[in-house]
Amino acid sequence: MSVIIKILQLITSLSILVLVHELGHFLTAKLFKTKVEKFYLFFDPWFSIYKKKIGETEYGIGWLPLGGYVKIAGMIDESMDKEQMKQPPQPWEFRSKKAWQRLIIMIAGVTMNIVLAVVIYISVLFIWGEEYLPTANVKYGITCDSLAQQIGLRNGDKIISIDNKHIENFMKIPAELILNDVKFIQVNRDDSIINIPVPADIRGKLIKYQNPSFISVRFPFEIGGFAKESNAKKAGIEIGDKLISINDTNLIYFDEFKKELSKYKNQEVKIGLIRNNDTLYKNVKVSAEGMIGVMPKSLDNYFELARKDYSLVQAIPAGIKKTYRATGDYLKQLKLIFSPELKAYESLGGFISIGNIFPSQWDWQSFWGLTAFLSIILAIMNVLPIPALDGGHILFLIYEIITGRKPSDKFMEYAQIIGMVILLALLIIANGNDIIKLLK
């Protein structure tokens, strides 16, 4: 069921983004009295799911959910309509319009995506506000996976700053390490301040392994719920119990319990717990996976989260600023792809990777936040100077405006074909990476 929910969120989000993007081209084409022959959500090779002609434009829904398009008369695009281009130019065709008008039509799609991101961020901040875990409130320190331990971090360290810069939101620390060339991490370890040097290759490893638990928060183990088949529940453990030991080995934190339980697979252990100030012991069978079928309480039971509410007047500049930061962060990520030593291109993801960023349960706040970020990604990707993308058309139009010479229709045809081959190759690489990850 969770997979279906992720797929539905992905399709809904992409549908919104495609419609808004193509609406930008559509409205500006109409503004300059340019004929729009088709306006489609999704592609429609051979047949469409739905179509209806209103005025001069056919509106429809295709069956191939890889995007969408508007077919503007007199424009060399992915439809590769060569017959139309053989006819004499008509005043209502794209090719007959002034270069600056054609440039506005081509820029309109990515502009609409940026505007959409701003509107969504403003709305999300106004409706839900912001809630996050301040780094200063991670009072029990962190837990580290093997990669974090290679750097020199230890379980229980309290991160103070990154290159002497305080990171307010704890969850943004891994992104800070990936996006910026970090040299040192400052931590509080046993009441001493330690400066931990960050290896030069850490960014590449973080990108490659994409491990969300590189560092995470440490917290005591209080029972918040049970799995469907729970050995702990059968043994008499209850919600709210605080676990304190396994086989008389005193333990405090959730990560310690996970590690200790893994030593007793398919065995019975004696678990010590505190319930209503009483210390009790329960014998519990550990599964073959090293689990007893329990879930800890949510993080807001252990930490004081920061929250900020916004009025509409406050949300507008905050939403614009959030869009600006998100755009800058994605440009940094894009730059990493072209860094051979980091090999970030190996982590390019397709539709499976995009779908996996959505939560397994439908949450409107998360949905709209992710849709806003995807809208920024779509805008940036579309403005890349690759023929067949808006950026390719924009590049040729800027050349025409500067030189006064328009590229020939034959050149534009060849450029469109080359661009489509490049895009197909990128699509194969990205989705191929997804398949390889699934097979590993």
C-alpha positions in Angstrom: 0.0 0.0 0.0 2.8 2.4 0.8 4.3 1.9 -2.7 0.9 2.8 -4.2 0.7 6.0 -2.1 4.2 7.0 -3.2 3.3 6.4 -6.9 0.1 8.4 -6.5 2.0 11.3 -4.9 4.6 11.2 -7.6 2.1 11.2 -10.5 0.0 14.0 -8.8 3.0 16.2 -8.2 4.5 15.7 -11.7 1.1 16.4 -13.2 0.8 19.7 -11.4 4.4 20.7 -12.4 3.9 19.8 -16.0 0.6 21.6 -16.3 2.0 24.8 -14.7 5.1 24.6 -16.9 3.2 24.1 -20.1 0.6 26.7 -19.1 3.4 29.3 -19.1 4.3 28.5 -22.7 0.5 28.4 -23.6 -0.4 31.8 -22.1 2.6 33.7 -23.5 2.0 32.1 -27.0 -1.6 33.3 -26.8 -0.4 36.7 -25.6 1.6 37.1 -28.8 -1.3 35.7 -30.9 0.6 32.5 -31.7 -1.5 29.4 -32.6 -1.3 26.6 -30.0 -2.3 23.3 -31.7 -2.1 21.0 -28.7 -2.0 21.2 -24.9 -1.3 17.8 -23.4 -0.7 16.4 -20.0 1.6 13.3 -20.6 2.7 12.2 -24.0 0.4 10.6 -26.5 2.3 8.6 -29.1 -0.2 6.7 -31.3 -3.2 7.4 -29.1 -4.5 9.5 -26.2 -6.6 8.7 -23.2 -8.7 11.8 -23.6 -8.9 14.7 -26.0 -11.2 17.6 -26.8 -10.8 20.4 -29.2 -11.8 23.9 -28.0 -11.2 26.6 -30.5 -7.9 26.1 -32.3 -6.4 24.0 -29.6 -6.7 20.3 -28.8 -6.6 19.6 -25.1 -5.8 16.1 -24.0 -4.2 13.5 -21.6 -1.7 11.1 -23.0 -0.9 7.6 -21.8 2.8 8.0 -21.3 3.4 9.8 -17.9 6.9 11.2 -18.7 5.9 14.9 -18.9 3.6 16.9 -21.2 3.8 19.4 -24.0 2.2 22.2 -25.9 2.5 22.1 -29.7 3.0 25.6 -30.9 2.5 26.1 -34.7 5.6 26.8 -36.7 8.0 25.6 -34.0 10.5 22.8 -34.3 9.9 20.7 -31.2 9.7 17.1 -30.0 6.8 16.5 -32.4 9.3 16.9 -35.3 6.5 18.1 -37.6 8.6 18.7 -40.8 5.6 19.0 -43.1 4.4 22.1 -41.4 7.9 23.7 -41.6 8.0 23.1 -45.4 5.0 25.5 -45.8 5.4 29.2 -46.1 5.5 31.0 -42.7 2.1 32.2 -41.5 1.7 35.3 -39.3 0.2 33.2 -36.4 3.2 30.8 -36.3 6.0 30.8 -33.8 8.7 31.2 -36.5 7.0 34.5 -37.7 7.2 36.2 -34.3 10.0 38.5 -33.3 12.9 37.0 -31.5 12.2 38.7 -28.2 8.6 37.4 -28.3 9.8 33.9 -29.0 12.3 34.2 -26.1 9.6 35.2 -23.7 7.4 32.2 -24.8 10.3 29.8 -24.2 11.3 31.4 -20.8 7.7 31.3 -19.5 7.7 27.6 -18.6 10.6 27.7 -16.2 9.4 31.1 -14.9 6.1 29.5 -14.0 7.8 26.7 -12.2 9.8 29.2 -10.0 6.7 31.2 -9.4 4.8 28.0 -8.4 7.6 27.1 -5.9 7.4 30.6 -4.3 3.6 30.3 -4.0 3.7 26.8 -2.5 6.4 27.8 0.0 4.5 30.9 1.0 1.3 28.8 1.4 3.1 26.0 3.4 4.6 28.6 5.8 1.4 30.4 6.2 -0.8 27.3 6.8 1.6 25.0 8.7 4.5 27.2 9.8 8.0 25.6 10.4 9.0 23.0 12.9 12.4 21.5 13.2 14.9 20.1 15.7 17.5 22.7 16.7 21.0 21.3 16.8 21.5 22.8 20.3 18.5 20.7 21.5 20.1 17.3 20.6 20.9 16.9 24.3 21.8 13.2 24.2 24.3 13.6 21.3 24.3 11.7 18.0 24.6 8.1 16.8 27.0 7.4 14.0 27.1 4.8 11.2 30.4 3.3 10.1 31.1 6.1 7.7 30.6 8.8 10.4 32.9 6.7 12.7 35.6 6.7 9.9 35.6 10.5 10.1 36.2 10.3 13.8 32.7 11.0 15.1 31.5 8.9 18.0 28.1 8.0 19.5 27.2 10.6 22.1 29.1 13.5 20.4 27.2 16.8 20.4 27.8 18.7 17.2 28.5 22.4 17.9 29.3 23.7 14.5 30.5 23.0 10.9 33.6 25.0 10.0 32.8 27.1 13.0 29.4 27.9 11.5 26.4 26.9 13.7 23.8 24.9 11.8 20.4 25.7 13.4 18.5 22.8 11.9 20.1 19.4 12.9 18.6 17.6 10.0 20.5 19.9 7.6 23.9 18.8 8.8 24.4 15.9 6.3 23.4 18.3 3.4 26.0 20.8 4.7 28.7 18.2 4.4 27.7 17.2 0.9 27.1 20.6 -0.6 30.0 22.5 0.9 33.7 21.8 1.1 33.7 21.3 4.8 37.1 21.1 6.6 36.2 20.6 10.3 33.4 19.5 12.5 33.4 20.9 16.0 31.9 18.6 18.7 31.4 18.5 22.4 32.7 15.1 23.7 32.7 14.4 27.4 32.6 18.2 28.1 35.7 18.8 25.9 35.6 20.7 22.5 37.2 18.6 19.8 37.9 19.7 16.2 37.4 16.8 13.9 39.0 17.1 10.4 36.8 16.0 7.5 38.5 13.8 4.9 38.5 15.2 1.4 36.7 12.1 0.0 33.7 12.2 2.4 31.5 14.1 0.0 31.8 11.4 -2.6 31.1 8.6 -0.1 28.0 10.4 1.3 26.7 10.8 -2.2 27.4 7.2 -3.2 25.9 5.6 -0.1 23.0 8.0 0.4 22.6 6.8 4.0 20.1 8.8 5.9 21.4 7.4 9.2 25.0 8.8 8.6 24.3 10.6 11.8 21.1 10.6 13.7 19.9 11.7 17.1 20.5 9.6 20.2 17.6 9.1 22.7 16.5 6.8 25.5 14.5 3.7 24.7 10.9 4.1 25.8 8.2 1.9 24.2 5.9 3.9 21.8 4.3 1.0 20.0 4.5 -2.6 18.8 4.9 -4.5 15.6 1.9 -6.7 14.4 3.7 -9.8 15.7 5.6 -8.6 18.7 7.5 -10.9 21.0 7.9 -8.0 23.5 4.2 -7.5 23.7 3.6 -11.3 24.2 6.2 -11.2 27.1 4.2 -8.4 28.9 6.1 -5.3 27.9 3.8 -2.3 27.7 3.7 1.1 26.0 5.6 3.6 28.1 8.0 1.1 29.6 11.6 2.4 29.7 14.1 -0.3 28.8 17.3 -0.2 30.8 19.2 -3.5 30.4 19.6 -6.7 28.4 20.9 -9.8 30.3 22.0 -7.5 33.2 24.0 -5.3 30.8 23.0 -1.7 31.6 21.9 0.3 28.6 20.4 3.7 28.2 19.9 4.6 24.5 17.9 3.1 21.6 21.0 2.6 19.5 22.7 0.6 22.3 19.7 -1.7 22.5 19.7 -2.3 18.7 23.4 -3.2 18.8 23.1 -5.5 21.8 20.0 -7.3 20.6 21.8 -8.2 17.3 24.1 -10.4 19.4 21.2 -12.6 20.5 19.4 -13.6 17.3 17.0 -16.5 17.8 17.7 -16.5 21.6 15.8 -15.5 24.7 17.0 -12.5 26.7 16.2 -10.9 30.0 15.1 -7.3 29.5 15.1 -4.9 32.4 12.6 -2.0 32.3 11.2 0.7 34.5 7.4 1.0 34.8 5.8 3.5 37.2 9.1 3.8 39.1 9.3 0.0 39.5 12.1 -2.1 38.0 10.8 -5.2 36.2 12.4 -8.0 34.2 10.8 -9.8 31.2 12.1 -12.7 29.2 11.7 -12.0 25.5 12.5 -14.1 22.4 14.7 -12.2 19.9 13.9 -12.8 16.2 16.2 -14.0 13.5 16.6 -10.4 12.5 17.7 -9.3 16.0 14.4 -7.6 16.9 11.7 -8.0 19.6 8.9 -6.1 17.7 8.9 -2.7 19.4 9.0 0.9 18.3 10.4 3.8 20.3 8.4 6.9 21.1 8.5 9.7 18.5 11.3 12.3 18.8 9.1 15.1 20.1 8.8 13.1 23.3 12.5 13.5 23.9 13.4 16.9 22.4 12.1 20.4 22.3 11.3 21.2 18.7 11.5 24.8 17.5 8.3 26.2 15.8 7.7 29.4 14.0 4.3 30.5 12.8 3.9 33.0 10.0 1.3 35.6 9.1 0.6 36.0 5.4 2.7 39.2 5.4 5.6 37.3 7.0 5.2 34.2 4.8 5.7 36.1 1.6 9.3 37.2 2.1 10.1 33.9 3.9 8.7 31.9 1.0 10.8 33.9 -1.5 13.9 33.4 0.6 13.2 29.6 0.9 12.9 29.4 -2.8 16.2 31.2 -3.3 18.0 28.9 -0.8 16.5 25.8 -2.4 17.5 26.9 -5.8 21.1 27.6 -4.6 21.3 24.2 -2.9 20.1 22.4 -6.0 22.6 24.3 -8.2 25.3 23.1 -5.8 24.1 19.5 -6.2 24.0 19.8 -10.0 27.6 21.1 -9.9 28.7 17.9 -8.0 27.5 15.8 -10.9 30.2 17.3 -13.1 32.9 16.6 -10.6 34.8 13.4 -11.7 36.5 12.8 -8.4 33.1 12.7 -6.5 31.4 10.4 -9.1 28.1 11.9 -8.2 26.8 10.9 -11.6 26.7 7.3 -10.3 23.9 8.4 -7.9 21.7 10.0 -10.6 18.2 8.7 -10.0 15.1 8.3 -12.1 11.4 8.0 -11.3 12.0 5.4 -8.6 14.4 7.7 -6.7 12.0 10.7 -7.1 9.1 8.5 -5.9 11.0 7.4 -2.9 11.4 10.9 -1.5 7.7 11.0 -0.9 6.5 9.6 2.5 4.7 6.3 2.6 1.6 7.9 4.1 -0.1 10.9 2.4 0.9 14.0 4.2 -0.1 17.3 2.6 2.6 19.4 4.2 5.3 17.0 2.9 3.6 16.6 -0.5 3.5 20.4 -1.1 7.0 20.9 0.2 8.4 18.2 -2.1 6.4 19.5 -5.0 7.9 23.0 -4.5 11.4 21.6 -4.6 10.6 19.4 -7.6 9.3 22.5 -9.3 12.7 24.2 -8.8 14.4 21.1 -10.1 12.2 21.1 -13.2 12.9 24.7 -13.8 16.7 24.3 -13.5 16.8 21.2 -15.6 14.7 22.8 -18.4 16.9 25.8 -18.6 20.1 23.7 -19.3 21.4 24.6 -22.7 20.6 21.2 -24.2 18.7 21.2 -27.6 15.1 19.8 -27.1 14.9 21.5 -23.7 13.7 25.1 -23.2 17.3 26.0 -22.5 18.4 24.9 -25.9 15.8 27.1 -27.6 16.7 30.0 -25.3 20.4 29.6 -26.2 19.6 29.8 -30.0 17.3 32.7 -29.5 19.9 34.7 -27.5 22.3 34.0 -30.3 19.8 35.3 -32.8 19.1 38.5 -30.8 22.9 39.2 -30.5 24.0 38.4 -34.0 20.8 39.2 -35.9 21.1 35.8 -37.7 18.5 33.1 -37.2 19.6 29.4 -37.2 18.2 27.6 -40.2 15.3 25.2 -39.9 17.6 22.3 -40.9 20.1 23.2 -38.2 17.2 23.3 -35.6 16.0 19.9 -36.8 19.4 18.3 -36.3 19.8 20.1 -32.9 16.4 18.8 -31.8 17.4 15.2 -32.7 20.7 15.5 -30.9 19.0 16.9 -27.9 16.4 14.2 -27.8 19.2 11.6 -28.0 21.0 13.2 -25.1 17.8 13.3 -23.0 17.1 9.7 -23.8 20.6 8.7 -22.7 20.2 10.7 -19.4 16.8 9.0 -18.9 18.4 5.6 -19.4 21.3 6.3 -17.1 19.2 7.7 -14.3 16.6 5.0 -14.4 19.3 2.4 -14.9 20.9 3.5 -11.7 17.6 3.0 -10.0 17.4 -0.6 -11.3 21.0 -1.3 -10.3 20.2 0.0 -6.7 17.2 -2.3 -6.5 19.2 -5.3 -7.6 22.0 -4.7 -5.1 
